[in-house]
């Protein structure tokens, strides 16, 4: 049992700010109220001047890129998004082996935990090392203590044998997480433009029989459009194949180039749209129609840049302002809350709340605000005040997994030492492949 005393509790949906204590018992919040008295032998943490937020959900990321930080660039600079994939990411993912996958998962999970992120929705690819790859990620996330929603991205890029291995990896992982309180599997798929009709059919069939949604990139760049078509043809193809609603509403990464009609179909199919502002800017793929996102099931993702949802939220806001948009901070707040709704949907537990029975997944921020913080202005504090660097503690399922620069469950120095070696080997293999 742990009593967190004296903090200001912050919830996003609906926005709420209230000073109260929280008692954690097991993996859940057991009690909430003012002036809770410590029970015998209970751990008491004094958090006066701190905020407690529901742990953040990063709704689309790629842990496999965690060792890309500082790597040499391609010999020829990519001129468009397709070339970015061909010359960077499709070289990196082919160079991954079990050692580098394991290191990537751990490095990515450490960074997320230190940012107050308690759940990562990951989209994995390692074409030369597919079987067991999701298990390696699960082991890494478990070592740090973070939750994960994992999948392997099926594609026809490497031929039918690799596609079938990817399908089998998803099926095996989904089945293995049925009674796992910390992990879920999704049916992963790369994108329409690297999937033939037969592969789409297999994907949909598996998703339906496992009653598990598909997680796929959609309209990130116009190269995803079917030949001679646009967003309507793309969504039409996915809808006709059953991708949008097989096993439940699909998770669609980006949606950058979807127009109003396509977005209506996405909404009507119960899909989730995940906005990744920094990635879209970095890849110069265009700007997603984000004003409509909060009317649809939506979330924020980092697309492999890191696990920092605060930074993603702030960039999403500034990008929208720069584009003359009308989203405002409240719209961004709804996207963050969308990640919690996605977690609720996948795990059938009340993520995103700080009420009794909610999972005790918490981010503790040292946030001595110089101005009033209220339910009404919370969204603006989130954009102009709070940041991952304010995060001093992170709890997942009632366990402290990050504590002022330390990771109680994991040895960061040892993980980083291994990651240095793995990164050097990975970059060397990439140079050999390119
Ligand atoms: Zn992605």
Boltz pocket constraint, residues with backbone or C-beta under 6 A from the ligand:
constraints:
  - pocket:
      binder: B
      contacts: [[A, 60], [A, 61], [A, 62], [A, 123], [A, 217], [A, 253], [A, 303]]
      max_distance: 6.0
